[in-house]
């Protein structure tokens, strides 16, 4: 089968990021031809691709520059659509499909680009922008942008990332060469990349030429990808800055020299090279300061990231948490704060606790609209959200998330949406239906607004003696010294600890490949219902006393127990499920989230008070 997309990656000492970029393409269901053009890398980054089938590697003996390397990739490509992707970019499979859908939807769409984000989920500048004309560059260089409040057309800032994110693909003047999908036939009409640029501004040049030939340049907000900006250029910053400023001057002379007065072009040139001198002096001084042991600049301070129990690195940011007083929320907050996250904790009841890391807010009434902070401020504060309340609660607070610029939401559901779907108990079936409907509402809302969603479905969750599963069994045993079972009680179970669920929430917040996926979270051990109850007896410790009870008797006993508030949610179907296997595969969570749950052990701290 011929490839639908030819993906071209220009590599120069990208290290392990190259493999992450290639893996994100390989994980796509689309048939993609991958071409890596290497500009004489010396860091062994190509070695990370060894053993990967279907990856074509073109090795240059010298660094020929970005544009020339892209053209080599074009000559080797065979698909109708070409994807130019930086080696420090990676995304989930759905991103590639969104780009392809957008470019196929409009026959005059010559190139499309996605939403470039930082690792913390905030939008980067450059993914959608206007052309930086000499006047616009003059305005920006001489710090005149604030006057746009009074005269927006005159002092317009060409970066558009501070504007509200659109809900659907829109036409823009320019996108970033970090992620750019183009039509092969458009390239044949417009021409290849201008090899007069060595590094930087060649993407602006191509956008200009596409638009001059009548091809549209589109920005696709639902195609989100992470861009580790500058990861390949940090070791040679002065070199990069030189070519960036040189490329900008070539761009101005090529497209605007005959449109602007000579005096303005001279002022722009002076501003460009003056800026280069200052930037170069800064980097040189920083390098000498480091060599002399005088310290390093703030942006080079290396902070050792906190590791969660599975070893994934966390990059702190602001996060809003709904349901913080739940037992999973109790486990979640310490994990977030220890990793350096700034947390805004929401609860239905007001909690008078404030620390440097956590500020508490009372959830707004669902009968009145949520407060609407400015979108600029909101996006800076809480781009990430976790809901550890029941998933049916979250749709009531969609306005809250929108008001605070949500970009990714992690929400807990449950495997009960599957296990109770065919229950003989009408109330349980209704619960499973509400859960499934809530998941669908979350998906639809998130996708319509360009928000990434992650749904986590734990199995039998326990911990801290606060759950309604193992803790209820423990309370019954403590009170009556036995536990009733129906039949052999040999149905399989996978109890999962709340701490492991909370850790999965933290990892899912910013693992790119997890976006727009649902994961089952089962425990690290599979055991029968009978053995699980025996483990609860051992935690006291007491000798297991499991009393076999006929189903009719069990039904009568449950009917009587339900008069007690503690057992109001019990039903006779609980007895029927004791002999059913309720197991779920968590291999996808292990692959994408590094999920490694513990075996079922019930220490004293997990027994109810």
VEXDREN-2710 file (C-alpha; in Angstrom, 1 decimal):
% VEXDREN-2710
k/r/px/py/pz
1/UNK/0.0/0.0/0.0
2/UNK/1.4/3.4/-1.0
3/UNK/2.0/6.0/1.7
4/UNK/-0.6/8.6/2.4
5/UNK/1.9/11.0/4.0
6/UNK/5.7/11.4/3.6
7/UNK/7.1/12.7/6.9
8/UNK/10.4/14.6/6.5
9/UNK/12.5/15.2/9.6
10/UNK/15.7/17.2/9.4
11/UNK/18.0/16.1/12.2
12/UNK/21.0/17.8/13.7
13/UNK/22.2/16.5/17.1
14/UNK/18.6/16.1/18.4
15/UNK/19.6/13.3/20.8
16/UNK/16.8/11.2/22.1
17/UNK/14.2/13.7/21.0
18/UNK/14.6/12.3/17.5
19/UNK/13.4/8.9/18.5
20/UNK/10.3/10.4/20.3
21/UNK/9.4/12.3/17.2
22/UNK/9.7/9.2/15.0
23/UNK/7.8/7.1/17.5
24/UNK/4.9/9.6/17.5
25/UNK/4.7/9.0/13.7
26/UNK/4.9/5.3/14.0
27/UNK/2.1/5.2/16.5
28/UNK/-0.2/6.9/14.0
29/UNK/-2.7/4.6/12.2
30/UNK/-2.1/6.4/8.9
31/UNK/0.3/4.9/6.4
32/UNK/3.3/7.2/6.7
33/UNK/6.6/7.2/4.9
34/UNK/9.3/8.5/7.3
35/UNK/12.4/10.2/5.9
36/UNK/15.1/11.4/8.2
37/UNK/17.6/13.8/6.6
38/UNK/20.7/14.1/8.9
39/UNK/22.9/17.1/8.7
40/UNK/26.1/15.4/9.8
41/UNK/25.1/14.9/13.5
42/UNK/27.8/13.8/15.9
43/UNK/25.7/13.0/19.0
44/UNK/24.7/9.5/18.1
45/UNK/21.1/10.5/17.6
46/UNK/20.7/8.3/14.5
47/UNK/21.7/5.3/16.6
48/UNK/18.3/5.7/18.5
49/UNK/16.6/4.7/15.2
50/UNK/18.4/1.4/14.8
51/UNK/16.1/-1.5/14.3
52/UNK/13.1/0.7/13.3
53/UNK/11.6/-0.7/10.1
54/UNK/10.4/1.6/7.3
55/UNK/12.5/4.6/8.3
56/UNK/14.6/6.0/5.4
57/UNK/17.8/7.8/6.5
58/UNK/19.6/10.3/4.2
59/UNK/23.1/11.2/5.6
60/UNK/24.8/14.4/4.6
61/UNK/28.5/14.7/5.0
62/UNK/28.2/18.3/6.1
63/UNK/25.5/20.5/7.6
64/UNK/23.8/21.8/4.5
65/UNK/21.1/23.8/6.4
66/UNK/17.5/23.3/7.0
67/UNK/16.0/24.3/3.7
68/UNK/18.5/22.3/1.6
69/UNK/17.9/19.2/3.8
70/UNK/14.1/19.6/3.4
71/UNK/14.5/19.7/-0.4
72/UNK/16.5/16.4/-0.2
73/UNK/13.5/14.9/1.7
74/UNK/11.1/16.2/-1.0
75/UNK/13.1/14.4/-3.7
76/UNK/12.9/11.1/-1.8
77/UNK/9.2/11.5/-0.9
78/UNK/6.5/9.6/-2.8
79/UNK/3.2/10.6/-1.1
80/UNK/0.7/13.3/-2.1
81/UNK/1.1/15.0/1.2
82/UNK/4.4/16.0/2.8
83/UNK/4.8/16.6/6.5
84/UNK/7.8/18.6/7.6
85/UNK/8.4/17.9/11.3
86/UNK/11.2/19.1/13.6
87/UNK/12.9/16.3/15.6
88/UNK/12.0/18.1/18.8
89/UNK/8.3/17.8/18.1
90/UNK/6.1/14.8/19.0
91/UNK/2.4/14.3/19.1
92/UNK/-0.4/11.7/19.6
93/UNK/-1.8/9.8/16.6
94/UNK/-4.9/11.9/16.3
95/UNK/-2.8/15.0/15.5
96/UNK/-1.7/13.6/12.2
97/UNK/-5.3/12.7/11.2
98/UNK/-6.5/16.2/12.1
99/UNK/-3.9/17.8/9.8
100/UNK/-4.7/15.4/7.0
101/UNK/-8.4/16.0/7.4
102/UNK/-8.0/19.8/7.3
103/UNK/-5.8/19.9/4.2
104/UNK/-8.2/17.5/2.4
105/UNK/-11.3/19.5/3.3
106/UNK/-10.2/22.5/1.2
107/UNK/-8.7/21.9/-2.3
108/UNK/-7.0/25.3/-2.1
109/UNK/-5.3/24.5/1.3
110/UNK/-1.7/24.3/0.3
111/UNK/-0.2/23.9/3.8
112/UNK/-1.6/23.4/7.3
113/UNK/0.0/23.6/10.7
114/UNK/-0.9/22.5/14.2
115/UNK/-1.0/24.0/17.6
116/UNK/2.5/24.1/19.0
117/UNK/2.7/23.8/22.8
118/UNK/5.4/23.9/25.4
119/UNK/5.8/20.7/27.5
120/UNK/3.5/22.3/30.1
121/UNK/0.7/22.6/27.6
122/UNK/0.8/26.4/27.0
123/UNK/0.7/27.6/23.4
124/UNK/4.0/28.7/21.8
125/UNK/4.5/31.8/19.7
126/UNK/5.0/31.1/16.0
127/UNK/2.5/28.3/15.4
128/UNK/0.0/30.9/14.0
129/UNK/1.1/34.3/13.1
130/UNK/0.9/37.2/10.7
131/UNK/3.8/37.9/8.4
132/UNK/6.4/40.0/10.2
133/UNK/6.6/42.9/7.7
134/UNK/9.4/45.5/8.2
135/UNK/6.9/47.8/10.0
136/UNK/5.6/45.1/12.3
137/UNK/9.2/44.1/13.1
138/UNK/10.0/47.8/13.8
139/UNK/7.0/48.0/16.1
140/UNK/8.1/44.9/18.0
141/UNK/11.9/45.8/18.1
142/UNK/11.3/49.3/19.5
143/UNK/8.7/48.0/22.1
144/UNK/5.7/49.8/20.5
145/UNK/3.3/46.9/20.8
146/UNK/1.5/48.3/23.9
147/UNK/0.2/51.1/21.7
148/UNK/-2.0/48.4/20.0
149/UNK/-4.6/49.0/22.7
150/UNK/-5.2/52.4/21.2
151/UNK/-4.3/51.8/17.5
152/UNK/-4.5/48.1/16.9
153/UNK/-4.1/48.3/13.1
154/UNK/-1.0/50.4/13.3
155/UNK/0.8/48.7/16.2
156/UNK/-0.3/45.1/15.5
157/UNK/1.8/42.3/17.0
158/UNK/2.3/39.6/14.4
159/UNK/2.2/36.8/17.0
160/UNK/-1.3/35.5/17.3
161/UNK/-0.9/33.0/20.2
162/UNK/-2.3/35.5/22.7
163/UNK/-5.6/35.6/20.8
164/UNK/-8.4/33.2/21.8
165/UNK/-7.9/29.8/20.3
166/UNK/-10.4/29.1/17.4
167/UNK/-12.6/26.1/17.4
168/UNK/-12.0/25.1/13.8
169/UNK/-9.2/25.4/11.2
170/UNK/-8.7/29.0/10.1
171/UNK/-6.7/30.7/7.4
172/UNK/-3.6/32.6/8.6
173/UNK/-0.7/34.4/7.0
174/UNK/2.0/32.0/8.3
175/UNK/2.6/28.9/10.3
176/UNK/5.8/27.3/11.7
177/UNK/8.1/25.1/9.8
178/UNK/8.4/23.0/13.0
179/UNK/5.2/21.2/11.9
180/UNK/4.0/21.9/8.4
181/UNK/1.9/19.6/6.1
182/UNK/1.8/20.6/2.4
183/UNK/0.4/19.3/-0.9
184/UNK/3.0/17.9/-3.2
185/UNK/1.3/19.5/-6.2
186/UNK/1.4/22.9/-4.5
187/UNK/5.2/22.4/-4.1
188/UNK/5.5/21.7/-7.8
189/UNK/3.7/25.0/-8.5
190/UNK/5.3/27.2/-5.8
191/UNK/8.8/25.7/-5.9
192/UNK/10.9/24.1/-3.2
193/UNK/12.4/25.7/0.0
194/UNK/14.7/28.6/-0.7
195/UNK/18.2/27.2/0.0
196/UNK/19.5/30.8/0.4
197/UNK/18.3/30.5/4.0
198/UNK/20.5/28.3/6.2
199/UNK/18.4/28.3/9.3
200/UNK/15.3/30.3/10.3
201/UNK/12.8/32.4/8.2
202/UNK/12.7/29.9/5.3
203/UNK/9.2/28.9/6.6
204/UNK/8.0/32.5/6.4
205/UNK/9.4/32.7/2.9
206/UNK/7.5/29.5/1.8
207/UNK/4.3/30.8/3.4
208/UNK/4.6/34.1/1.5
209/UNK/5.2/32.2/-1.8
210/UNK/2.3/29.8/-1.2
211/UNK/-0.1/32.7/-0.7
212/UNK/1.3/34.6/-3.7
213/UNK/0.3/31.6/-5.8
214/UNK/-3.2/31.5/-4.3
215/UNK/-2.7/28.6/-1.9
216/UNK/-4.2/28.9/1.5
217/UNK/-2.2/28.6/4.7
218/UNK/-4.3/27.0/7.5
219/UNK/-3.9/26.7/11.2
220/UNK/-5.6/23.6/12.8
221/UNK/-6.2/24.2/16.6
222/UNK/-7.2/20.5/17.2
223/UNK/-3.8/19.2/15.9
224/UNK/-1.8/19.7/19.1
225/UNK/1.8/18.7/19.4
226/UNK/4.6/19.4/21.9
227/UNK/7.6/21.4/20.7
228/UNK/10.8/21.2/22.8
229/UNK/11.8/24.6/21.3
230/UNK/15.5/25.2/20.9
231/UNK/16.5/21.8/22.1
232/UNK/18.8/21.3/19.1
233/UNK/20.2/24.9/19.1
234/UNK/21.2/25.5/22.7
235/UNK/24.9/24.4/22.4
236/UNK/25.5/26.9/19.5
237/UNK/23.3/29.8/20.3
238/UNK/25.4/32.6/18.7
239/UNK/25.6/30.6/15.5
240/UNK/21.9/30.2/15.5
241/UNK/21.2/33.8/16.2
242/UNK/23.5/34.9/13.4
243/UNK/21.6/32.9/10.8
244/UNK/18.2/33.9/12.3
245/UNK/19.0/37.6/11.8
246/UNK/20.7/37.0/8.5
247/UNK/17.6/35.1/7.3
248/UNK/15.3/37.9/8.4
249/UNK/17.3/40.4/6.4
250/UNK/17.1/38.1/3.3
251/UNK/13.3/37.8/3.8
252/UNK/12.9/41.6/4.0
253/UNK/14.9/42.3/0.9
254/UNK/13.3/39.6/-1.0
255/UNK/9.7/40.6/-0.4
256/UNK/9.5/44.2/0.9
257/UNK/12.4/46.2/-0.5
258/UNK/10.3/47.8/-3.2
259/UNK/7.3/48.4/-1.0
260/UNK/8.8/50.4/1.9
261/UNK/10.7/53.7/1.9
262/UNK/14.5/53.2/2.0
263/UNK/14.7/55.1/5.3
264/UNK/12.4/52.6/7.0
265/UNK/14.4/49.6/5.5
266/UNK/17.6/51.2/6.9
267/UNK/16.1/51.6/10.3
268/UNK/14.9/48.0/10.3
269/UNK/18.3/46.8/9.2
270/UNK/19.9/48.8/12.0
271/UNK/17.4/47.4/14.5
272/UNK/18.0/43.8/13.3
273/UNK/21.8/43.9/13.5
274/UNK/21.7/45.9/16.8
275/UNK/19.5/43.2/18.3
276/UNK/21.9/40.5/17.0
277/UNK/24.8/42.3/18.7
278/UNK/23.1/42.5/22.0
279/UNK/21.9/38.9/21.9
280/UNK/25.3/37.6/20.9
281/UNK/27.0/39.7/23.6
282/UNK/24.6/38.2/26.1
283/UNK/25.3/34.6/25.1
284/UNK/29.1/35.2/25.0
285/UNK/29.1/36.8/28.4
286/UNK/27.0/34.0/29.8
287/UNK/29.5/31.5/28.4
288/UNK/32.5/33.2/29.9
289/UNK/30.7/33.7/33.2
290/UNK/30.0/30.0/33.3
291/UNK/33.6/29.2/32.5
292/UNK/34.8/31.5/35.3
293/UNK/32.4/30.0/37.8
294/UNK/30.4/33.2/38.1
295/UNK/27.1/31.4/37.8
296/UNK/24.7/30.9/35.0
297/UNK/21.7/32.8/33.7
298/UNK/18.3/31.9/35.0
299/UNK/17.2/30.2/31.8
300/UNK/20.1/27.8/32.0
301/UNK/19.7/26.7/35.6
302/UNK/19.2/23.0/35.6
303/UNK/16.6/21.9/38.0
304/UNK/16.6/18.2/38.8
305/UNK/13.0/17.1/38.1
306/UNK/11.1/15.2/40.7
307/UNK/10.5/11.6/39.8
308/UNK/7.3/9.9/40.5
309/UNK/7.4/6.3/41.6
310/UNK/7.5/5.0/38.0
311/UNK/10.4/7.2/37.0
312/UNK/8.7/9.7/34.5
313/UNK/10.0/13.3/34.7
314/UNK/7.5/15.9/35.7
315/UNK/7.6/19.5/34.5
316/UNK/5.7/21.7/37.0
317/UNK/2.9/24.1/36.0
318/UNK/-0.4/25.3/37.2
319/UNK/-3.2/22.8/37.7
320/UNK/-6.8/22.9/38.9
321/UNK/-8.1/20.0/40.8
322/UNK/-11.8/19.2/41.3
323/UNK/-12.7/16.8/44.1
324/UNK/-9.6/17.4/46.2
325/UNK/-11.2/16.2/49.4
326/UNK/-12.0/12.7/47.9
327/UNK/-9.6/9.9/48.9
328/UNK/-7.9/10.0/45.5
329/UNK/-7.6/13.7/45.8
330/UNK/-6.0/13.3/49.2
331/UNK/-3.3/11.2/47.5
332/UNK/-3.1/13.5/44.5
333/UNK/-2.3/16.8/46.2
334/UNK/1.0/15.7/47.8
335/UNK/2.2/14.2/44.6
336/UNK/1.5/17.5/42.7
337/UNK/3.1/19.7/45.3
338/UNK/6.2/17.5/45.8
339/UNK/6.7/17.7/42.0
340/UNK/6.6/21.5/42.1
341/UNK/3.1/22.0/40.6
342/UNK/1.1/25.1/41.7
343/UNK/-2.3/23.8/42.6
344/UNK/-5.7/25.5/42.8
345/UNK/-7.9/23.0/44.7
346/UNK/-11.6/23.1/44.2
347/UNK/-14.1/21.6/46.7
348/UNK/-17.8/21.8/47.3
349/UNK/-17.1/22.8/50.9
350/UNK/-14.8/25.6/51.7
351/UNK/-11.4/24.5/53.1
352/UNK/-9.5/27.1/55.1
353/UNK/-6.0/25.9/54.2
354/UNK/-3.5/27.9/52.2
355/UNK/0.1/27.1/51.4
356/UNK/2.6/28.4/48.8
357/UNK/1.8/25.5/46.6
358/UNK/-2.0/25.1/47.1
359/UNK/-4.7/27.6/47.1
360/UNK/-8.3/26.5/47.8
361/UNK/-11.4/27.6/46.1
362/UNK/-15.0/26.7/46.6
363/UNK/-16.7/25.2/43.6
364/UNK/-19.2/27.7/42.1
365/UNK/-22.8/26.8/42.2
366/UNK/-23.9/25.0/39.1
367/UNK/-27.1/27.2/39.1
368/UNK/-25.1/30.4/38.4
369/UNK/-22.4/31.1/35.8
370/UNK/-18.8/30.7/36.7
371/UNK/-16.7/33.8/37.1
372/UNK/-15.1/34.7/33.8
373/UNK/-11.5/35.8/34.2
374/UNK/-9.8/37.3/31.2
375/UNK/-8.6/34.7/28.8
376/UNK/-5.0/35.9/28.8
377/UNK/-4.8/35.6/32.6
378/UNK/-6.7/32.4/32.7
379/UNK/-4.6/30.5/30.1
380/UNK/-1.5/31.5/32.1
381/UNK/-2.9/30.2/35.4
382/UNK/-4.6/26.8/34.8
383/UNK/-4.1/25.1/31.5
384/UNK/-4.2/21.7/33.2
385/UNK/-7.1/20.2/35.1
386/UNK/-7.7/17.0/37.0
387/UNK/-11.2/15.8/38.1
388/UNK/-11.1/13.1/40.8
389/UNK/-14.8/13.6/41.6
390/UNK/-17.2/11.2/39.8
391/UNK/-17.1/11.9/36.1
392/UNK/-20.8/12.7/36.0
393/UNK/-20.0/15.9/38.0
394/UNK/-17.5/17.3/35.5
395/UNK/-20.0/18.5/32.8
396/UNK/-21.5/20.8/35.5
397/UNK/-18.2/22.7/35.5
398/UNK/-17.3/23.0/31.8
399/UNK/-17.9/26.8/32.1
400/UNK/-15.3/26.9/35.0
401/UNK/-12.7/25.1/32.9
402/UNK/-13.4/27.3/29.9
403/UNK/-13.2/30.4/32.0
404/UNK/-9.7/29.4/33.2
405/UNK/-8.3/28.5/29.7
406/UNK/-8.3/24.7/30.1
407/UNK/-6.0/23.0/27.6
408/UNK/-5.9/19.4/29.0
409/UNK/-8.2/17.7/31.4
410/UNK/-7.7/14.4/33.2
411/UNK/-10.8/12.8/34.6
412/UNK/-11.6/9.6/36.6
413/UNK/-14.3/7.3/35.3
414/UNK/-14.5/3.6/36.3
415/UNK/-14.6/0.2/34.7
416/UNK/-18.0/-0.1/36.3
417/UNK/-19.4/1.5/33.2
418/UNK/-18.7/-2.0/31.6
419/UNK/-19.2/-4.4/34.5
420/UNK/-22.6/-2.9/35.5
421/UNK/-23.9/-2.4/32.0
422/UNK/-25.9/-5.7/32.0
423/UNK/-26.6/-5.8/35.8
424/UNK/-29.9/-7.2/36.9
425/UNK/-30.2/-4.2/39.2
426/UNK/-31.9/-1.3/37.4
427/UNK/-30.1/1.3/39.5
428/UNK/-26.7/-0.2/38.6
429/UNK/-27.6/-0.2/34.9
430/UNK/-28.6/3.4/35.2
431/UNK/-25.4/4.3/36.9
432/UNK/-23.4/2.6/34.1
433/UNK/-25.4/4.5/31.5
434/UNK/-24.8/7.8/33.2
435/UNK/-21.1/7.1/33.4
436/UNK/-20.9/6.2/29.7
437/UNK/-22.9/9.4/28.8
438/UNK/-20.6/11.5/31.0
439/UNK/-17.5/10.2/29.2
440/UNK/-19.1/11.0/25.8
441/UNK/-20.0/14.5/27.0
442/UNK/-16.4/15.1/28.1
443/UNK/-15.1/13.9/24.8
444/UNK/-17.5/16.0/22.7
445/UNK/-16.9/19.2/24.8
446/UNK/-13.2/18.8/24.8
447/UNK/-12.9/18.1/21.1
448/UNK/-15.2/21.0/20.2
449/UNK/-12.9/23.4/22.0
450/UNK/-9.5/22.0/21.2
451/UNK/-9.0/20.7/24.7
452/UNK/-7.0/17.5/25.2
453/UNK/-8.8/14.9/27.4
454/UNK/-7.6/11.8/29.2
455/UNK/-10.1/9.4/30.8
456/UNK/-8.8/7.0/33.5
457/UNK/-10.9/4.0/34.5
458/UNK/-9.7/2.3/37.7
459/UNK/-11.0/-1.1/38.6
460/UNK/-11.7/-1.9/42.3
461/UNK/-10.1/1.1/44.0
462/UNK/-9.1/1.2/47.6
463/UNK/-6.9/3.1/50.0
464/UNK/-6.7/5.1/53.2
465/UNK/-9.7/3.3/54.6
466/UNK/-11.9/5.9/52.7
467/UNK/-13.1/3.9/49.7
468/UNK/-16.5/2.1/49.3
469/UNK/-15.1/-1.2/48.3
470/UNK/-12.3/-2.8/50.4
471/UNK/-13.0/-0.4/53.3
472/UNK/-16.6/-1.5/53.5
473/UNK/-15.5/-5.2/53.6
474/UNK/-13.1/-4.3/56.4
475/UNK/-15.8/-2.5/58.4
476/UNK/-18.1/-5.5/58.1
477/UNK/-15.4/-7.9/59.2
478/UNK/-14.5/-5.7/62.2
479/UNK/-18.1/-5.5/63.3
480/UNK/-19.3/-9.1/62.7
481/UNK/-16.0/-11.1/62.6
482/UNK/-17.1/-13.0/59.4
483/UNK/-18.0/-12.1/55.8
484/UNK/-20.8/-13.7/53.7
485/UNK/-20.0/-15.0/50.3
486/UNK/-22.1/-16.6/47.6
487/UNK/-21.0/-19.9/46.0
488/UNK/-17.2/-20.3/45.6
489/UNK/-16.6/-16.6/45.3
490/UNK/-13.9/-17.4/42.7
491/UNK/-14.5/-14.4/40.4
492/UNK/-11.2/-12.6/39.7
493/UNK/-10.4/-9.1/41.0
494/UNK/-7.7/-6.5/40.5
495/UNK/-7.7/-4.0/43.4
496/UNK/-5.9/-0.8/42.6
497/UNK/-4.6/1.5/45.2
498/UNK/-5.7/5.2/45.2
499/UNK/-2.0/6.3/45.3
500/UNK/-1.3/4.5/42.1
501/UNK/-4.4/6.1/40.5
502/UNK/-3.3/9.5/41.7
503/UNK/0.1/8.9/40.2
504/UNK/-1.4/8.0/36.9
505/UNK/-3.3/11.3/37.0
506/UNK/-0.1/13.3/37.5
507/UNK/1.6/11.5/34.6
508/UNK/-1.4/11.8/32.3
509/UNK/-1.3/15.6/32.8
510/UNK/1.5/16.1/30.4
511/UNK/2.4/12.9/28.6
512/UNK/1.8/13.9/25.0
513/UNK/0.8/10.5/23.7
514/UNK/-1.9/10.1/26.3
515/UNK/-4.0/13.0/24.9
516/UNK/-7.5/12.0/23.7
517/UNK/-7.2/8.4/25.1
518/UNK/-9.0/6.4/27.7
519/UNK/-7.1/4.0/29.9
520/UNK/-8.1/1.1/32.2
521/UNK/-6.2/1.1/35.5
522/UNK/-6.2/-2.3/37.1
523/UNK/-4.2/-3.5/40.1
524/UNK/-0.8/-5.1/40.0
525/UNK/-2.2/-8.5/41.1
526/UNK/-5.1/-10.7/40.0
527/UNK/-6.8/-12.8/42.7
528/UNK/-10.1/-14.4/43.5
529/UNK/-12.8/-12.6/45.4
530/UNK/-12.3/-15.1/48.2
531/UNK/-8.6/-14.6/48.4
532/UNK/-9.1/-10.8/48.3
533/UNK/-11.4/-11.0/51.4
534/UNK/-8.9/-13.3/53.1
535/UNK/-6.3/-10.6/52.7
536/UNK/-8.6/-8.1/54.4
537/UNK/-8.9/-10.6/57.4
538/UNK/-5.1/-10.9/57.5
539/UNK/-4.7/-7.1/57.8
540/UNK/-6.4/-7.0/61.2
541/UNK/-5.0/-9.8/61.7
542/UNK/-7.8/-12.3/62.1
543/UNK/-8.4/-15.8/60.8
544/UNK/-10.5/-15.8/57.7
545/UNK/-14.2/-16.7/58.3
546/UNK/-16.1/-16.7/55.1
547/UNK/-19.6/-17.9/55.5
548/UNK/-21.3/-19.4/52.3
549/UNK/-24.8/-18.0/52.1
550/UNK/-27.5/-19.1/49.6
551/UNK/-28.5/-16.3/47.2
552/UNK/-32.1/-16.0/48.5
553/UNK/-30.8/-15.6/52.0
554/UNK/-28.2/-13.1/50.8
555/UNK/-30.9/-11.0/49.2
556/UNK/-33.0/-10.9/52.4
557/UNK/-29.9/-10.0/54.4
558/UNK/-29.0/-7.2/52.0
559/UNK/-32.5/-5.9/52.0
560/UNK/-32.3/-5.6/55.8
561/UNK/-28.8/-4.1/55.8
562/UNK/-29.9/-1.3/53.4
563/UNK/-32.0/0.2/56.2
564/UNK/-28.6/1.1/57.8
565/UNK/-27.0/4.2/56.2
566/UNK/-23.7/2.5/56.0
567/UNK/-25.0/-0.2/53.7
568/UNK/-27.5/1.8/51.7
569/UNK/-25.7/1.2/48.4
570/UNK/-25.4/-2.6/48.8
571/UNK/-27.4/-4.9/46.5
572/UNK/-27.9/-8.6/45.9
573/UNK/-26.0/-8.2/42.6
574/UNK/-22.9/-7.9/44.7
575/UNK/-23.2/-11.5/45.6
576/UNK/-23.8/-12.5/41.9
577/UNK/-20.6/-10.7/40.9
578/UNK/-18.5/-12.6/43.4
579/UNK/-18.3/-15.4/40.9
580/UNK/-17.7/-13.2/37.8
581/UNK/-14.3/-12.2/36.5
582/UNK/-14.0/-8.4/36.6
583/UNK/-10.5/-8.0/35.1
584/UNK/-9.1/-5.4/32.7
585/UNK/-5.9/-5.1/30.8
586/UNK/-3.8/-2.1/31.7
587/UNK/-1.0/-2.7/29.1
588/UNK/-1.9/0.5/27.3
589/UNK/-1.5/2.5/30.5
590/UNK/1.8/0.7/31.2
591/UNK/3.0/1.6/27.7
592/UNK/2.0/5.3/27.6
593/UNK/2.0/6.2/31.3
594/UNK/4.5/3.9/32.7
595/UNK/1.8/2.5/34.9
596/UNK/3.2/0.0/37.4
597/UNK/0.6/-0.6/40.2
598/UNK/1.4/-2.4/43.4
599/UNK/0.2/-5.8/44.5
600/UNK/-2.8/-6.0/46.8
601/UNK/-1.5/-5.6/50.3
602/UNK/-3.6/-3.9/52.9
603/UNK/-1.5/-2.2/55.6
604/UNK/-3.0/-0.7/58.7
605/UNK/-3.1/2.8/57.3
606/UNK/-5.6/1.5/54.6
607/UNK/-8.0/0.1/57.1
608/UNK/-11.0/2.3/58.0
609/UNK/-10.8/4.2/61.3
END
